[in-house]
Amino acid sequence: MEKKKGHIPSYWYPLSLVCLFFLFVREYLFRPFWFDEALTLMNFAWLPGPVKIYFSYVIPNNQIIYTIFLHYWNLLPHGGMRPDFFLRLLSVCFAAGTLILLYQAFKRSCGKVSLYLALAALAVSPPFLIYATALRGYMASCFFVACTLVSGRRFLSAPSWKNWMIFFAGCLLAAGTIPSNLLALGGCVCCLLPGTLKNFWRLKRNYVLALTPVAALVCFYLPVAGNFAGMFKLGEGWKSSLAVLTAFYAAAAAVFGVLLLPGIGSSAFIPPKCRRIFPFLAFLLPVLAVLCLHKPPFPRVCLPLFPVLALVTAQGLKHFFALLKGKRKRLWISRLLIGCVLVWGAAASTDNFKSFFAEKFGNGADDDFFYGYYMRKAHVPEDVVKGLERFYQPGRIPPVYLSFSADPWPVMYYMLSRGYESRFLFDGPRGPVRELERGSLVIINRGERFEPLEKRFSGVLKPLFETAMHKAAVFE
């Protein structure tokens, strides 16, 4: 049978989507670890096995399901690759899997072109790319949320114990990675519930769909309930709820804004029977989360909601294209939109744009979505090791005190990887360091001063070397 002129093969969309992702992700792969990444690896992924990891849920950095995956990924042969580069590839696999799964599962309901545009906007955006290369559970969360969307839709269309168990498993994996993924699972419920209110309150499957994520969360953390409750006492997060919402909505606008305008605008012209109400509620869930939590969370906890927002955006675009008359017009508009997505993605990846976003919306160096301190050129913890090599040979070296601002965990990781073993000291949850031995090394952030430490430990610090981010001295 002769192919139609202009026909695009079915494999082209997912293949080009993944190629586009790999094209943009390259510059994010080659970066050193930062605080949370090295802490996760050294304290949890290096533990003996899954049982030990599960019952070591003492701080939120142990994102249990992801940590177990990272544990086994670390045991694979590295093939001569740098360990930090190799370990980042796990999240890259989750990211590529998320894009492919969403496209293959929803290409009919959302439309190939509409879904491709929404996923392409996600694939080239800095928020997605940062966590697609991070040793954190956020990209694994996105993948499990995508699995939940697929299994949840299957359960709604054919309610059965088998389909419900698969849906429950997806919720369990998502909640077991990060408890706050309950927010993203709530977005899945909003996206999957029927768009019309006919018999809505009578259908038991709707209640089962809504309650399953909560049941999965309870089941997973019940054996470690004491530690789970203790997480709320840590008080980690941002100082301002408004700042959290500003960062999230600015990031969502930067990712989907080019496509959201025609999508949302066209919904007003779609007949009521076709208009979907619930999916758009997913955009409001971060507001609900901020209002319910006693401490404003880090904006990054909202990242697993992005796959849901991609589907909502695609659905809006489908309505938009439905209003366009003529195949040629739809083709021209779709090409224009993909061009806008690519140009916007390239612009958003520039340092100037990321810096602007971080300063205006993301709390500066603490930004979660575009230009956190760990994305900046000055963040090279390996330079500390290069400085040490001028004064010490690999092996056992004097005790090392690291300030919290010096990003201690990656510094320790790179020191150990280069053979510099030591007794590392830093102020932590167990209390501050009370005294230092003479001859100890002190490593602080370049913006800090030695004088407070000299007064605190009753000694003199003799400067040793400086890097773009750190200062080192010997305690005498």
C-alpha positions in Angstrom: 0.0 0.0 0.0 1.4 3.4 -1.0 2.0 5.8 1.8 0.1 9.1 1.8 2.0 12.2 0.8 3.2 14.0 3.9 2.4 11.1 6.2 4.5 11.1 9.3 5.5 7.6 10.6 4.1 6.7 14.0 7.6 6.2 15.5 8.7 9.7 14.5 7.0 11.6 17.4 8.4 9.6 20.4 11.8 9.2 18.7 12.2 12.9 18.0 10.9 13.7 21.4 13.7 11.7 23.1 16.3 13.0 20.6 15.2 16.6 21.5 15.5 15.7 25.2 19.0 14.3 24.8 20.0 17.3 22.8 19.1 19.7 25.6 20.1 17.5 28.5 23.8 17.3 27.7 25.0 20.5 29.4 23.2 19.4 32.6 24.9 16.0 32.9 28.5 17.2 33.4 28.2 18.9 36.8 29.5 18.0 40.2 27.3 16.8 43.1 25.7 19.2 45.5 24.7 18.9 49.1 21.5 16.8 48.9 22.9 14.6 46.1 26.1 13.6 47.9 24.2 13.2 51.2 21.7 10.9 49.6 24.4 8.7 48.0 26.7 8.5 51.0 24.2 8.1 53.8 21.5 6.0 52.2 22.3 4.5 48.8 25.6 3.1 50.2 23.7 1.2 52.8 23.8 -2.7 52.5 20.4 -3.3 51.0 16.7 -2.3 50.6 15.6 -3.3 54.1 18.3 -1.2 55.7 17.5 1.7 53.4 13.8 1.5 54.2 14.2 1.5 58.0 16.8 4.3 57.8 14.1 6.8 57.0 15.5 9.5 59.4 15.5 12.5 57.1 13.6 13.4 53.9 16.8 13.0 51.8 16.2 9.2 51.9 13.6 9.1 49.1 13.2 5.4 49.7 12.1 3.9 46.4 14.5 6.0 44.4 17.3 5.3 46.9 16.9 1.6 46.4 17.1 2.0 42.6 20.2 4.2 43.1 21.7 1.5 45.4 21.5 -1.1 42.7 22.4 1.3 39.9 25.6 2.1 41.7 26.5 -1.6 41.8 26.5 -1.8 38.0 29.8 -1.6 36.0 30.6 2.0 35.3 32.3 1.2 32.0 35.1 3.7 32.6 32.7 6.6 33.1 33.1 9.1 36.0 31.0 7.9 38.9 29.0 11.1 39.2 28.2 11.1 35.5 27.2 7.4 35.5 25.0 7.9 38.6 23.1 10.7 36.9 22.1 8.4 34.0 19.6 6.7 36.3 17.5 9.9 36.4 18.0 10.4 32.7 16.5 6.9 32.1 13.5 7.9 34.3 13.1 11.1 32.4 13.2 9.5 28.9 10.8 6.8 30.2 8.4 9.4 31.4 8.2 11.2 28.0 7.8 7.9 26.0 5.2 6.5 28.4 3.1 9.6 28.4 3.2 10.0 24.6 2.4 6.3 23.9 -0.4 6.1 26.5 -2.2 9.4 25.7 -1.5 10.1 22.0 -5.1 9.2 21.0 -7.0 11.0 23.8 -4.9 14.2 23.6 -4.0 14.1 20.0 -0.5 13.4 18.6 0.4 16.9 17.7 -1.0 18.5 20.9 0.7 16.0 23.2 3.9 16.2 21.3 4.0 20.0 21.7 3.3 19.8 25.5 5.9 17.1 26.1 8.5 18.8 23.9 8.0 22.0 26.0 8.6 19.9 29.1 11.6 18.0 27.7 13.5 21.2 26.8 12.7 23.2 30.0 15.4 23.8 32.7 13.2 22.6 35.6 12.8 19.2 33.9 16.4 19.0 32.7 17.9 19.8 36.2 16.0 17.0 37.9 16.4 14.6 34.9 20.1 14.6 35.8 19.9 14.8 39.6 20.6 12.2 42.2 17.2 12.9 43.7 13.9 11.1 43.5 12.0 13.8 41.6 12.4 12.3 38.1 11.6 8.9 39.4 8.5 10.5 40.9 7.6 11.9 37.5 7.9 8.4 36.0 5.8 6.8 38.7 3.2 9.6 38.4 3.1 8.8 34.7 2.6 5.1 35.5 -0.2 6.1 37.8 -1.9 8.2 35.1 -1.9 5.2 32.8 -3.0 2.6 35.3 -5.7 5.0 36.8 -7.2 5.6 33.4 -7.3 1.8 32.8 -9.0 1.3 36.2 -11.7 3.9 35.4 -12.5 2.4 32.0 -12.5 -1.2 33.4 -12.9 -1.4 37.2 -11.5 -4.7 38.5 -9.3 -5.9 41.3 -6.4 -6.5 38.9 -6.6 -3.0 37.4 -7.0 -1.5 40.9 -3.9 -3.4 42.2 -1.8 -2.0 39.3 -3.1 1.5 40.1 -2.3 1.0 43.8 1.2 -0.2 42.9 1.8 3.0 40.9 0.6 5.1 43.8 2.7 3.1 46.3 5.9 3.7 44.2 5.2 7.4 43.9 4.4 7.9 47.5 7.2 5.7 48.6 9.7 7.9 46.7 8.6 11.1 48.3 5.5 11.5 50.6 4.7 14.9 49.1 4.0 13.1 45.8 0.5 12.9 47.2 0.2 16.3 45.6 1.0 15.0 42.2 -1.2 12.0 42.7 -4.0 14.4 43.5 -3.3 16.0 40.2 -3.6 12.5 38.6 -7.1 12.2 40.1 -8.1 15.6 38.8 -6.8 14.7 35.4 -8.6 11.3 35.2 -12.0 12.1 36.7 -14.8 12.4 34.2 -15.3 15.9 32.6 -19.1 15.8 33.0 -21.1 15.6 36.2 -23.6 13.1 35.0 -23.8 10.3 37.6 -20.5 11.6 39.0 -21.5 11.2 42.7 -23.0 7.7 42.1 -19.9 6.1 40.6 -18.0 4.2 43.3 -14.9 4.0 41.1 -14.5 7.8 41.4 -14.2 7.5 45.2 -11.8 4.6 44.9 -9.6 6.5 42.5 -9.5 9.5 44.9 -8.8 7.5 48.1 -6.2 5.1 46.7 -3.2 7.5 46.8 -3.9 8.2 50.5 -4.2 4.5 51.2 -0.9 3.8 49.4 0.8 6.5 51.4 -0.4 5.1 54.7 0.5 1.5 53.8 4.0 2.4 52.8 5.0 4.5 55.8 3.1 2.7 58.5 6.0 0.5 59.5 8.2 3.6 60.0 5.4 5.8 61.3 7.5 7.2 64.1 10.2 8.4 61.8 7.6 9.7 59.3 5.9 11.8 62.0 9.4 13.1 63.0 9.8 14.6 59.6 7.3 17.3 60.4 9.4 18.4 63.4 12.4 19.2 61.2 10.9 22.4 59.9 12.6 22.2 56.5 11.3 24.4 53.7 11.0 28.0 52.6 10.2 31.0 54.9 7.3 32.3 52.7 4.3 30.6 51.2 4.0 33.4 48.7 7.6 32.8 47.6 6.9 29.1 47.0 3.8 29.7 44.9 5.6 32.5 43.0 8.5 30.1 42.1 6.2 27.3 41.1 3.8 29.3 38.9 6.7 31.2 37.3 8.3 27.9 36.4 5.0 26.4 35.2 4.5 29.5 33.0 8.1 29.3 31.7 7.6 25.6 30.7 4.0 25.7 29.3 3.2 29.3 28.9 3.6 29.4 25.2 1.1 26.6 24.8 -1.2 27.4 27.7 -2.5 30.6 26.3 -4.1 29.1 23.1 -5.2 26.0 25.1 -7.0 27.8 27.9 -8.4 30.5 25.7 -10.0 28.0 23.3 -11.7 26.1 26.2 -14.3 29.0 26.4 -15.5 28.1 22.9 -15.8 24.3 23.4 -19.4 23.1 24.1 -20.0 22.1 27.8 -20.3 18.4 27.0 -16.6 18.4 25.8 -15.2 20.8 28.3 -13.1 19.2 31.0 -13.4 20.8 34.3 -11.3 18.8 36.7 -7.9 18.6 34.9 -7.4 22.4 35.2 -7.8 22.1 39.0 -4.3 20.4 39.0 -2.8 23.9 38.6 -4.4 25.0 41.9 -3.1 22.0 44.0 0.1 23.8 45.1 -2.0 26.5 46.7 -3.9 23.8 48.6 -0.6 22.1 49.7 0.9 25.4 50.9 -2.3 26.2 52.9 -2.4 22.7 54.5 1.3 22.4 55.5 2.5 24.0 58.7 5.8 25.0 57.0 6.0 26.2 53.4 7.7 23.4 51.4 10.5 23.6 48.9 9.1 24.5 45.5 10.7 21.4 44.0 8.1 19.2 45.7 5.7 20.4 43.0 7.9 19.1 40.1 6.2 15.7 39.9 3.0 17.5 39.1 4.5 18.6 35.8 3.6 15.4 33.8 0.0 16.0 34.8 0.2 19.7 33.7 1.7 18.5 30.4 -1.4 16.4 29.8 -3.7 19.2 30.8 -1.9 21.5 28.4 -2.1 19.0 25.6 -5.9 18.6 26.2 -6.3 22.4 25.9 -4.2 22.4 22.7 -6.5 19.7 21.3 -9.5 22.0 21.8 -7.5 24.8 20.2 -6.7 22.8 17.1 -10.4 21.6 16.9 -11.4 25.3 16.5 -9.1 25.8 13.5 -10.7 25.2 10.1 -8.6 23.6 7.4 -5.8 21.1 7.6 -3.3 23.5 6.1 -4.0 26.1 8.8 -3.6 23.5 11.6 -0.3 22.3 10.1 1.1 25.9 9.8 0.0 26.7 13.4 1.5 23.5 14.8 4.9 24.2 13.1 4.8 27.7 14.4 4.2 26.5 18.0 7.0 23.9 17.8 9.3 26.6 16.6 8.3 28.8 19.6 8.8 25.9 22.0 12.4 25.2 20.6 13.3 28.9 20.6 11.9 29.5 24.0 13.7 26.3 25.3 17.0 27.5 23.9 16.6 30.9 25.4 15.6 29.5 28.8 18.8 27.5 28.9 21.0 30.5 28.7 22.7 31.7 31.9 21.2 35.2 31.6 17.6 33.9 31.5 18.2 31.4 34.3 19.9 34.1 36.4 17.0 36.5 35.8 14.4 33.8 36.8 16.3 32.9 39.9 16.7 36.5 41.1 13.1 37.6 40.3 11.1 34.5 41.2 13.3 31.8 42.7 14.9 33.3 45.8 18.3 33.7 44.2 20.9 31.0 44.9 18.2 28.9 46.6 16.2 28.7 43.4 14.9 25.2 42.7 13.9 25.4 39.0 16.5 27.3 37.0 19.7 28.6 38.6 20.4 27.3 42.0 23.9 27.7 43.4 24.7 24.1 42.3 24.1 25.0 38.7 26.6 27.9 38.7 30.1 27.8 37.5 31.6 28.6 40.9 30.2 25.4 42.3 33.2 23.0 41.8 33.8 21.1 45.1 36.5 19.1 43.3 38.7 22.2 43.4 39.1 21.7 47.1 40.8 18.3 46.4 43.0 20.0 43.8 44.0 22.5 46.4 44.8 19.7 49.0 47.0 17.9 46.4 49.5 20.8 46.7 50.0 20.2 50.4 49.0 16.5 51.1 49.5 13.2 49.5 46.4 10.8 49.2 45.9 8.8 52.3 45.1 9.6 55.9 45.1 13.4 56.5 44.3 15.5 59.7 40.7 15.9 60.8 38.7 18.2 58.5 36.1 20.7 59.8 33.6 21.9 57.2 31.0 24.6 57.6 27.5 24.1 56.5 27.8 26.8 53.8 30.9 25.0 52.4 28.6 22.3 51.0 30.3 19.6 53.1 28.9 16.4 51.6 30.1 16.8 48.0 33.5 18.0 49.4 33.7 14.8 51.5 32.6 12.7 48.5 35.3 14.0 46.2 38.0 13.8 48.9 37.2 10.2 49.5 37.0 9.4 45.8 40.5 10.8 45.4 41.8 8.8 48.4 41.8 11.5 51.1 40.5 9.7 54.1 39.9 11.7 57.3 37.6 12.3 60.3 35.1 14.8 59.0 33.5 17.2 61.4 30.6 19.6 60.8 27.8 21.1 62.7 24.7 18.9 62.3 21.5 17.7 63.9 23.4 16.0 66.7 24.8 19.3 67.7 27.8 21.7 67.0 31.4 20.6 67.0 32.8 21.6 70.4 36.5 21.6 69.8 39.2 21.1 67.1 42.6 19.4 67.3 45.7 21.4 66.5 46.7 20.8 62.9 43.1 20.2 61.7 42.0 21.5 58.4 39.1 24.0 58.2 37.2 24.5 55.0 34.5 27.2 54.8 32.6 29.0 52.1 34.5 31.8 50.4 32.0 34.3 51.7 32.6 33.4 55.3 35.2 34.7 57.6 37.8 32.8 59.8 37.5 35.1 62.8 34.3 33.7 64.3 35.8 30.2 64.2 39.1 31.4 65.7 37.1 32.8 68.6 34.8 29.8 68.9 37.7 27.2 69.0 40.3 29.5 70.7 43.0 29.2 68.1 44.4 30.7 65.0 43.6 29.7 61.4 46.5 29.9 58.9 45.1 30.3 55.4 46.1 27.4 53.0 44.4 28.0 49.7 41.2 29.4 48.1 39.0 28.3 45.3 36.0 29.9 43.5 33.8 28.7 46.3 35.9 27.7 49.3 38.7 28.8 51.6 40.9 26.3 53.5 43.1 26.9 56.5 45.1 25.0 59.2 44.0 25.3 62.8 47.0 26.2 65.0 
